[in-house]
Amino acid sequence: MSQADPRQQVLNRLRRARGQLNAVIDMVEQERSCKEIITQLAAVSKALDRAGFKIISENIQECVVRDGEPDGDGVTLDELEKLFLSLA
């Protein structure tokens, strides 16, 4: 069994989150219970967080620049820490 392309894994997670968000919207329109809506909304949030962590973890070497100097799309270690914390 081969492992899926990391980009495809991220896309799958984002599509799943989109489907869950559509379900939350439907639930609000149907005036479903607060507990059901919040439970589903938490699932959306977790799916988005996992997609973000996957993006960072799969691209960490490309994201971090050498010598602490940003170059192009690279980030410093401090910036990378802030990215992780923004998902926490």
BELHU-V36584 format. One record per pair of residues at least 6 apart in sequence whose ideal C-beta (glycine too) atoms are under 6 Angstrom apart, sorted by the first residue. I is the first residue (numbers start at 1). J is the second residue. D is the distance in whole Angstrom. If there is no record, write none. Layout:
i=<I	I>
j=<J	J>
d=<D	D>
//
This chain:
i=<6	10	10	10	13	13	13	14	16	17	17	17	20	20	21	23	24	24	27	49	52	63	64	65	65	68>
j=<58	51	54	55	47	50	51	51	47	44	47	48	43	44	44	40	40	41	37	87	87	75	80	71	74	76>
d=<4	5	5	6	6	6	4	5	5	5	4	5	5	4	5	6	5	5	5	5	5	5	6	5	3	5>
//
